Amino acid sequence: MALISEQHKPHVREELASLQNPVRIIVFTQEFECQFCREARELAQEIAQLSNKISVEVYDFVKDAKKAAEYEIDKVPALAVVGKQDYGIRYYGIPAGYEFGTFLKDLKMVSKGATEISEKSRARLASVNAPVHIQVFVTPTCPYCPMAVSLAHQFAIENSQVRADMIDVTEFPHLGQKYAVMGVPKVVINERVEFTGLLPEDQFLQHVIVASRPVGAVYA
């Protein structure tokens, strides 16, 4: 059974019509597929059928360990959205529910290599010169989560020091426990700066900037 309904396919095809440059969806699964690995792979393949600018590559998390390490993949199912370069955009879990729209938006932004953040934010983000890892914990039914994920992914597109993960906490409950995810979106940056809820672009970015500083300078 198709994950994208026949009724919905024309809308998706229309959304993807604006793609400018090729985009690769790189899927990591495993031989004995995890609970949602098959769905993640099939969703990527169905999307690729709706645009000649999209291709899909599927790798086994265990057998293709070097490829997984290259993309810094540490769990499955995982999807990386790659354009002219790897911007560090990752989905851990199926981009379903509200997150499906975010996934389509990411495909378009990666294809263009451009984002929608403000010029002020773009200038501030340029000052980040140390690695930043953003983890955004979501659920498919959370209406505010896509905006948090989108901001994190746009920061990653704008600055090569930033990589950003969407993590479906329902698919990775052990991470929900590890990071005490009691509500979503829950954002964890560099393992030491975190917040729950949707923040405006400038406030989210401020947390990114703080997390990028040396530990002793966090509150400087």
Helices and strands as residue ranges (DSSP letters): H 9-16, E 23-29, H 37-48, E 54-60, H 65-70, E 78-82, E 86-92, H 99-112, H 119-125, E 132-138, H 145-158, E 162-168, H 173-178, E 186-189, E 193-196, H 201-212, G 215-217
